[in-house]
């Protein structure tokens, strides 16, 4: 297996995105299911809570001169630095990757670094680091849309802030990067732990998505100790220093870790937490569901998924009412990776196992790759991934990612995944370094252009071929010819493109909906005869 290794030494990798009209589909090509490890349970009915949630808002505070340019030390080998880098996060919009990690030159120093690749992970540019005082850790990154990425990280223990990093243009991090923080100190908050960010561009421009975390407060009779929290933008306040809401539950003290996801098809936010249930003396999984369209007045509820074992370190993904949480389980006395999945937006849940061997499998991370799932986990000092093509019901045999055996650090958020690649903390040198490698997946993107008729360019920037790519085009408006078109691409090899041309005749304003594989986009424009002008 050819490995692209990035020994990240003081950096936070930042990836850009394709054109606004482009959509991306990631497809895992391995289809060998690990059926011997699948252990189904009966339907799990969640315990639903609607009381105990509280809301509070505050205005953002802009950080001046947030970025500093880092320098790669010339005397540090690429894969064997003398300082420690760990807790990496990765996000992608092909051909851009962005990686963030914690850089720690000493036991009392921890800073967040960013690095960007503009050539599909082949090389990474000079790093940037966050220019604030104190100790920072646990970066989290997500792609919002277009060339825009967002991020957050755990603040210094003395600062009860939630940070929001915005990178409007991944091709120019220092020139366009901007960020704010929300100060909750006057309201009694403290101990903000390990935030996780999820992004979506389906709402207003300033609505970045959601940040899930665990925190404590003594606020005005609504205290909590390590309670589930989420932060989201005020949907009515525009501007770089607009308001954001913090929401928390006073009925679930003793939560430990958090994960966030947004269902782009249903516009629902899902945040998952592991919570110690005193009555059963186990850790249960909480799934908090909230409307992204109307987060203040819309649907919000939290679901407790009861288990008979310690269910810890959750990671959540959601698409089209499929909600999947992977977590660490001690049901069989050792540690395995369990999958709790719902096919109806959280009304009912079932259970399967990503892997269940005699070894300890640890610290899972889940991501959506097109209409499939990829779950990474650590076992015996190695990083593995497994895929599911039926939204968690069954999982493929795990595949090892790292190529130097036994050197992956086994701790929480020591590795992270995006749709097409993984990053991890590695000790093959004399210290902890950050490495990068891509999954053997197809990465399908497409763009929509006008002119004489409609032209759709479909490309595969992945490392595996894609077969039987279905496409469909629907045009609304006064269309005489070409209102509906569909077809398929038999096979698209890595690095290749295919062009779909559609002859259309009409007049007036039009809306064009294009679906390729499981991804779709909508563009508007104007047509006169066969000439199409897209906005």
BAKE-363324 format. One line per field, with one value per residue (C-alpha): residue number from 0; chain; x, y, z. Coordinates in steps of 0.2 Angstrom, whole numbers, plus 5000, padded with zeros to 4 digits. Layout:
# residues N
seq: c(NUM_...)
mol: c(A_...)
x: c(X_...)
y: c(Y_...)
z: c(Z_...)
END
This chain:
# residues 535
seq: c(0_1_2_3_4_5_6_7_8_9_10_11_12_13_14_15_16_17_18_19_20_21_22_23_24_25_26_27_28_29_30_31_32_33_34_35_36_37_38_39_40_41_42_43_44_45_46_47_48_49_50_51_52_53_54_55_56_57_58_59_60_61_62_63_64_65_66_67_68_69_70_71_72_73_74_75_76_77_78_79_80_81_82_83_84_85_86_87_88_89_90_91_92_93_94_95_96_97_98_99_100_101_102_103_104_105_106_107_108_109_110_111_112_113_114_115_116_117_118_119_120_121_122_123_124_125_126_127_128_129_130_131_132_133_134_135_136_137_138_139_140_141_142_143_144_145_146_147_148_149_150_151_152_153_154_155_156_157_158_159_160_161_162_163_164_165_166_167_168_169_170_171_172_173_174_175_176_177_178_179_180_181_182_183_184_185_186_187_188_189_190_191_192_193_194_195_196_197_198_199_200_201_202_203_204_205_206_207_208_209_210_211_212_213_214_215_216_217_218_219_220_221_222_223_224_225_226_227_228_229_230_231_232_233_234_235_236_237_238_239_240_241_242_243_244_245_246_247_248_249_250_251_252_253_254_255_256_257_258_259_260_261_262_263_264_265_266_267_268_269_270_271_272_273_274_275_276_277_278_279_280_281_282_283_284_285_286_287_288_289_290_291_292_293_294_295_296_297_298_299_300_301_302_303_304_305_306_307_308_309_310_311_312_313_314_315_316_317_318_319_320_321_322_323_324_325_326_327_328_329_330_331_332_333_334_335_336_337_338_339_340_341_342_343_344_345_346_347_348_349_350_351_352_353_354_355_356_357_358_359_360_361_362_363_364_365_366_367_368_369_370_371_372_373_374_375_376_377_378_379_380_381_382_383_384_385_386_387_388_389_390_391_392_393_394_395_396_397_398_399_400_401_402_403_404_405_406_407_408_409_410_411_412_413_414_415_416_417_418_419_420_421_422_423_424_425_426_427_428_429_430_431_432_433_434_435_436_437_438_439_440_441_442_443_444_445_446_447_448_449_450_451_452_453_454_455_456_457_458_459_460_461_462_463_464_465_466_467_468_469_470_471_472_473_474_475_476_477_478_479_480_481_482_483_484_485_486_487_488_489_490_491_492_493_494_495_496_497_498_499_500_501_502_503_504_505_506_507_508_509_510_511_512_513_514_515_516_517_518_519_520_521_522_523_524_525_526_527_528_529_530_531_532_533_534)
mol: c(A_A_A_A_A_A_A_A_A_A_A_A_A_A_A_A_A_A_A_A_A_A_A_A_A_A_A_A_A_A_A_A_A_A_A_A_A_A_A_A_A_A_A_A_A_A_A_A_A_A_A_A_A_A_A_A_A_A_A_A_A_A_A_A_A_A_A_A_A_A_A_A_A_A_A_A_A_A_A_A_A_A_A_A_A_A_A_A_A_A_A_A_A_A_A_A_A_A_A_A_A_A_A_A_A_A_A_A_A_A_A_A_A_A_A_A_A_A_A_A_A_A_A_A_A_A_A_A_A_A_A_A_A_A_A_A_A_A_A_A_A_A_A_A_A_A_A_A_A_A_A_A_A_A_A_A_A_A_A_A_A_A_A_A_A_A_A_A_A_A_A_A_A_A_A_A_A_A_A_A_A_A_A_A_A_A_A_A_A_A_A_A_A_A_A_A_A_A_A_A_A_A_A_A_A_A_A_A_A_A_A_A_A_A_A_A_A_A_A_A_A_A_A_A_A_A_A_A_A_A_A_A_A_A_A_A_A_A_A_A_A_A_A_A_A_A_A_A_A_A_A_A_A_A_A_A_A_A_A_A_A_A_A_A_A_A_A_A_A_A_A_A_A_A_A_A_A_A_A_A_A_A_A_A_A_A_A_A_A_A_A_A_A_A_A_A_A_A_A_A_A_A_A_A_A_A_A_A_A_A_A_A_A_A_A_A_A_A_A_A_A_A_A_A_A_A_A_A_A_A_A_A_A_A_A_A_A_A_A_A_A_A_A_A_A_A_A_A_A_A_A_A_A_A_A_A_A_A_A_A_A_A_A_A_A_A_A_A_A_A_A_A_A_A_A_A_A_A_A_A_A_A_A_A_A_A_A_A_A_A_A_A_A_A_A_A_A_A_A_A_A_A_A_A_A_A_A_A_A_A_A_A_A_A_A_A_A_A_A_A_A_A_A_A_A_A_A_A_A_A_A_A_A_A_A_A_A_A_A_A_A_A_A_A_A_A_A_A_A_A_A_A_A_A_A_A_A_A_A_A_A_A_A_A_A_A_A_A_A_A_A_A_A_A_A_A_A_A_A_A_A_A_A_A_A_A_A_A_A_A_A_A_A_A_A_A_A_A_A_A_A_A_A_A_A_A_A_A_A_A_A_A_A_A_A_A_A_A_A_A_A_A_A_A_A_A_A_A_A_A_A_A_A_A_A)
x: c(5000_5007_5007_5007_5015_5014_5024_5015_5027_5018_5004_4985_4981_4969_4960_4950_4934_4929_4918_4901_4892_4902_4896_4907_4903_4915_4913_4922_4924_4927_4912_4917_4906_4913_4897_4905_4906_4889_4878_4861_4850_4832_4825_4831_4818_4826_4821_4816_4818_4811_4813_4829_4836_4840_4846_4857_4865_4879_4888_4904_4920_4932_4950_4962_4977_4973_4986_5004_5015_5024_5041_5045_5062_5075_5084_5069_5066_5049_5044_5054_5052_5060_5044_5027_5011_4995_4976_4974_4958_4955_4942_4941_4934_4943_4957_4960_4964_4965_4973_4974_4983_4991_5009_5018_5036_5036_5024_5018_5015_5001_4996_4985_4993_4985_4991_4983_4986_4980_4985_4974_4986_5002_5010_5006_5010_5019_5009_4999_4996_4983_4990_4983_4990_4987_4986_4974_4971_4959_4956_4941_4938_4924_4920_4905_4903_4913_4930_4924_4930_4926_4935_4935_4946_4947_4952_4964_4956_4956_4946_4927_4926_4920_4931_4924_4938_4932_4942_4932_4945_4955_4967_4973_4972_4981_4973_4955_4955_4945_4938_4928_4925_4910_4914_4903_4913_4901_4887_4896_4903_4919_4928_4924_4930_4935_4923_4917_4911_4899_4895_4882_4878_4860_4854_4860_4878_4882_4875_4890_4882_4884_4898_4895_4905_4904_4905_4899_4890_4882_4871_4855_4848_4851_4868_4876_4892_4899_4883_4879_4881_4879_4882_4875_4873_4857_4848_4841_4858_4869_4887_4904_4900_4883_4875_4877_4866_4873_4861_4863_4854_4853_4847_4862_4877_4892_4894_4911_4914_4904_4902_4892_4884_4871_4860_4860_4845_4833_4842_4843_4858_4863_4875_4880_4887_4892_4884_4886_4869_4869_4854_4861_4880_4884_4888_4874_4874_4864_4858_4852_4842_4838_4832_4845_4832_4824_4835_4826_4808_4810_4812_4824_4824_4837_4837_4845_4850_4851_4864_4870_4888_4900_4897_4910_4919_4904_4906_4890_4885_4868_4861_4843_4836_4849_4858_4873_4883_4899_4907_4918_4909_4915_4900_4912_4924_4937_4934_4925_4917_4898_4887_4870_4860_4843_4834_4820_4828_4831_4813_4820_4838_4847_4864_4878_4897_4910_4922_4922_4938_4948_4959_4954_4947_4948_4942_4931_4928_4914_4912_4900_4908_4894_4880_4892_4900_4918_4923_4941_4948_4964_4969_4986_4994_4987_4974_4960_4945_4929_4915_4896_4885_4869_4870_4877_4868_4884_4902_4917_4932_4944_4959_4975_4979_4997_5012_5023_5016_5012_5016_4999_4996_4981_4971_4956_4956_4973_4966_4953_4944_4936_4927_4943_4957_4963_4976_4984_4997_5012_5028_5039_5051_5058_5042_5024_5021_5005_5003_4991_4985_4970_4957_4956_4940_4932_4930_4917_4914_4904_4901_4887_4889_4878_4881_4872_4863_4869_4886_4889_4907_4910_4927_4935_4949_4950_4962_4949_4937_4919_4906_4888_4887_4869_4864_4848_4844_4827_4824_4809_4803_4796_4805_4800_4814_4826_4815_4820_4836_4844_4858_4873_4892_4898_4915_4926_4944_4954_4960_4948_4932_4917_4906_4887_4879_4860_4851_4838_4826_4816_4813_4813_4820_4825_4830_4841_4843_4857_4860_4876_4877_4870_4874_4865_4865_4853_4857_4847_4848_4840_4837_4833_4831_4846_4857_4858_4865_4868_4869)
y: c(5000_5016_5028_5047_5052_5069_5071_5086_5096_5112_5113_5113_5106_5116_5110_5119_5115_5114_5127_5131_5121_5105_5091_5076_5058_5046_5028_5014_5000_4985_4975_4960_4960_4954_4944_4933_4948_4955_4953_4960_4965_4968_4985_4998_5011_5027_5036_5053_5069_5086_5094_5100_5110_5128_5142_5157_5169_5181_5191_5185_5194_5195_5190_5202_5195_5177_5169_5167_5159_5144_5138_5120_5117_5112_5100_5090_5074_5073_5058_5060_5076_5080_5088_5081_5083_5074_5074_5077_5082_5082_5089_5088_5096_5088_5092_5101_5094_5103_5095_5102_5096_5100_5105_5103_5107_5105_5098_5116_5121_5116_5126_5122_5121_5120_5114_5114_5103_5109_5094_5080_5076_5074_5089_5101_5119_5129_5128_5142_5142_5150_5166_5166_5164_5149_5130_5124_5106_5095_5104_5100_5104_5103_5108_5120_5122_5130_5135_5138_5128_5130_5124_5124_5118_5116_5132_5135_5129_5147_5153_5148_5152_5143_5147_5147_5148_5153_5150_5158_5153_5138_5144_5158_5154_5169_5181_5176_5167_5175_5169_5174_5168_5167_5172_5163_5168_5180_5167_5154_5142_5133_5117_5117_5100_5093_5102_5093_5104_5099_5111_5113_5127_5125_5139_5158_5162_5165_5149_5138_5122_5116_5113_5099_5099_5095_5109_5114_5130_5137_5148_5156_5140_5129_5122_5106_5097_5090_5092_5090_5107_5113_5130_5136_5153_5164_5162_5180_5189_5192_5198_5193_5197_5191_5181_5163_5152_5140_5126_5114_5100_5100_5082_5073_5077_5066_5066_5063_5066_5074_5072_5082_5079_5087_5078_5088_5080_5083_5098_5090_5092_5077_5078_5062_5060_5046_5049_5040_5033_5031_5020_5007_5010_5011_5023_5026_5035_5052_5058_5076_5080_5098_5107_5116_5126_5133_5129_5141_5136_5120_5102_5098_5082_5071_5052_5041_5024_5012_4999_4985_4989_5004_5013_5027_5038_5041_5047_5051_5053_5056_5056_5056_5050_5037_5041_5030_5031_5021_5019_5008_4994_4982_4970_4956_4961_4967_4983_4981_4994_4994_5002_5009_5014_5021_5020_5032_5048_5041_5034_5016_5010_4993_4987_4979_4977_4985_4973_4961_4951_4945_4961_4978_4989_5007_5026_5025_5039_5038_5048_5047_5043_5046_5034_5023_5024_5022_5019_5020_5012_5008_4990_4984_5000_5000_5011_5001_5006_4996_5001_4999_5000_4998_5011_5001_4985_4975_4980_4975_4966_4979_4985_4992_5010_5013_5004_5004_4991_4995_5014_5022_5030_5023_5037_5047_5057_5051_5048_5056_5053_5062_5055_5050_5050_5048_5056_5049_5051_5040_5036_5028_5041_5048_5058_5059_5064_5066_5055_5056_5043_5041_5027_5017_5025_5033_5052_5058_5076_5085_5103_5111_5123_5132_5138_5129_5116_5110_5102_5091_5086_5071_5067_5054_5061_5046_5031_5017_5016_5019_5009_5012_5030_5035_5053_5063_5081_5090_5107_5117_5132_5134_5120_5113_5100_5092_5094_5077_5067_5052_5039_5031_5031_5013_5015_5030_5027_5037_5054_5053_5063_5061_5074_5074_5085_5088_5098_5109_5122_5134_5152_5162_5158_5140_5130_5115_5100_5088_5072_5061_5045_5050_5068_5082_5101_5114_5129_5143_5153_5159_5151_5158_5144_5132_5145_5143_5156_5150_5161)
z: c(5000_4995_5009_5009_5026_5034_5049_5056_5067_5073_5061_5058_5040_5031_5015_5003_4994_4976_4966_4974_4961_4964_4975_4981_4983_4992_4990_4999_4986_4999_5001_5012_5027_5044_5047_5060_5072_5069_5085_5083_5098_5099_5095_5108_5112_5119_5134_5128_5138_5134_5151_5159_5144_5145_5133_5134_5121_5120_5107_5099_5102_5088_5090_5081_5072_5075_5064_5064_5051_5057_5050_5048_5057_5044_5056_5060_5050_5041_5050_5066_5075_5092_5098_5101_5090_5094_5094_5075_5066_5047_5035_5016_5001_4986_4981_4998_5015_5031_5046_5064_5079_5095_5096_5113_5113_5133_5146_5149_5131_5120_5104_5089_5072_5055_5039_5021_5006_4989_4979_4986_5001_4991_5000_5014_5014_5028_5045_5054_5072_5083_5091_5109_5126_5137_5134_5119_5114_5104_5088_5078_5059_5047_5029_5028_5009_4994_5000_5018_5033_5052_5067_5086_5100_5119_5127_5142_5158_5164_5150_5149_5131_5115_5100_5082_5069_5051_5036_5022_5008_5011_4998_5009_5027_5034_5022_5025_5042_5055_5072_5087_5104_5116_5134_5147_5162_5169_5168_5179_5166_5168_5162_5143_5137_5120_5108_5092_5077_5063_5048_5035_5022_5020_5031_5032_5028_5046_5053_5053_5061_5079_5092_5105_5121_5140_5153_5170_5177_5192_5181_5190_5198_5183_5188_5180_5182_5166_5157_5139_5129_5111_5103_5087_5079_5082_5066_5066_5069_5054_5055_5060_5079_5080_5094_5097_5109_5122_5127_5141_5151_5170_5171_5164_5175_5173_5154_5148_5129_5115_5096_5083_5066_5054_5043_5027_5020_5034_5042_5059_5071_5082_5096_5105_5123_5135_5152_5168_5173_5193_5193_5182_5186_5167_5154_5142_5126_5124_5107_5107_5092_5086_5071_5061_5052_5067_5082_5094_5092_5082_5087_5102_5112_5120_5119_5131_5123_5138_5138_5150_5148_5148_5131_5130_5117_5105_5087_5078_5059_5051_5034_5028_5045_5046_5063_5068_5084_5086_5104_5114_5123_5138_5135_5133_5147_5134_5124_5107_5095_5095_5083_5088_5073_5069_5052_5057_5064_5082_5085_5087_5088_5085_5089_5079_5081_5070_5077_5092_5094_5109_5108_5114_5100_5106_5102_5086_5074_5061_5045_5030_5013_5000_5005_5016_5033_5038_5056_5062_5078_5086_5090_5097_5092_5074_5066_5056_5047_5043_5031_5031_5016_5025_5038_5052_5050_5044_5043_5032_5038_5046_5036_5044_5038_5046_5038_5053_5065_5083_5083_5084_5101_5110_5118_5115_5099_5095_5077_5066_5049_5035_5020_5011_5023_5041_5052_5068_5081_5078_5088_5075_5078_5095_5099_5094_5076_5065_5050_5036_5023_5011_5011_4995_4990_4975_4976_4964_4961_4948_4941_4932_4918_4905_4887_4873_4883_4900_4903_4919_4922_4933_4940_4951_4961_4972_4972_4966_4951_4953_4943_4938_4943_4941_4936_4934_4929_4932_4925_4931_4921_4904_4895_4879_4876_4890_4905_4913_4909_4917_4913_4920_4919_4917_4926_4930_4934_4946_4939_4925_4920_4910_4902_4901_4888_4888_4874_4881_4874_4884_4889_4905_4923_4927_4942_4938_4950_4947_4956_4953_4964_4981_4980_4972_4969_4964_4953_4945_4929_4913_4896_4879_4866_4869_4878_4897_4908_4926_4941)
END
